[in-house]
Amino acid sequence: MIRKFIPNSMLAISLAFIAFNPATSRSAQASKPSAQVKTVSQQQGWIQALHSPDIKLRVKAAHALGDSGALSVIPALVGALSDPSMRVRREVVLALAKFRVQQALDGLIQASTDANPTVRDLAVQGLVGYYTGHRPDAGITGFMARQYQAALRDYQLDPSRVDPGVTIEPQVVSALEGALKDTREIGPAREAARGLGILMARSAAPDLVAAAHSSDTGLALQALNSLAKIGDDSAGPQLVDLLGSHHQTVVQETATTVGILHASAAVAKLKELYASGSTDAIRQSALEGLSYLGDPSCNTIFLKALWNGNKAARIAAAKGLARAGDVQAMPDLQKVMGLEKSASVRVALEFAITALGKNDYLSALVGTLNSALHYDAARNDLIELCGKPGFLSNLYPYLTSHNPTIRERLAYVLMYGGDPSSVRPLEHLSKDRNPAVAAAGIRALRALRARLGLAA
């Protein structure tokens, strides 16, 4: 089952949170030139080598100039994007991706329209990496890794995204949208769909909806995953028809995506899929979609699924009852809690009972932030609970926990779930005696202010 990266009130945040800030990295990058290119004369020599008739030398020159860290070499690298050799242009893109300045970004935008799909793919990765700090890799190992990851993404999609408040240049989004719609080769289009989700490009939602309807399953899955990250609810109704797709993985991904995007028009079809889907995986995805929607008409389904032998079904059922606000289900939830042996299901039950107004299990849920196995689930649940009126005041006392891991991870919860009242607690956390906690507090405070439009 494909795991979602859930936006807004149902946020599912991965350990792959991205804290890289290109603006703050530039001076550090420029101050550490490689030993390969130490002097201006050496740099000029490599710049001249970009015009050599020897392709291997031009490739070597592009690599050396990228490693130099010298901003003065960027114009020469951008000029080399017109080199007739794909090998050279590929190396130039890799070199430009090592810089975090506008001129290099402009070069990557230019390369995103290259005639060669490998160059376009690397340029797209470089554009996304400008904001994430992850550089593309075009070596043999990198090629094999990309092929493996491309296959893996059909089943386990990338959950990462930039922090709130990271400003994405409009021309970068436009370049990725162009790559998404470029039909010459599907690889760069898939990479662009993935990148638009990582960059939280809300303006790209219409193009991603179109890509979700692609005949290429990999592109469709990447587009659906990105739409779930971005969280533009207006896209939800436009995806309901994909619940009738002939591709099982597309149906599964769509089932959870339309739930995340609050597409109430999908309720009837999801109920049908849950009752008579062709596979267990589709039925489970349909139940998860209904769980995200939290439609009260599904309460009978959720109550029955609480006793399902499948752990994933019990988790979805508990959360569905919570989102439906079915207070009458409290006795059932408490009864199941008394019998439940699965730790992952117990976390879901703790969330549901807390969401329905009883804080008996809040300490246990917060304590699960210290769990290696169940941290993700507890964090996601706490972020969702932050949307409940009055909940944050119940959470703030745990910021004084003696466990630094809990304090650190609560900072991430507040980064996405906090409101203006969270500023002061995060300011206090930013001065924590533990360096990791303090760093998390600073990052969360910066992102929270950016998300809410608050002055620093």
Summary of the structure (lengths in Angstrom):
residues: 456
radius of gyration: 24.1
end to end distance: 41.2
largest distance: 79.0
contacts: 1593
relative contact order: 0.07
helix: 71%
strand: 0%
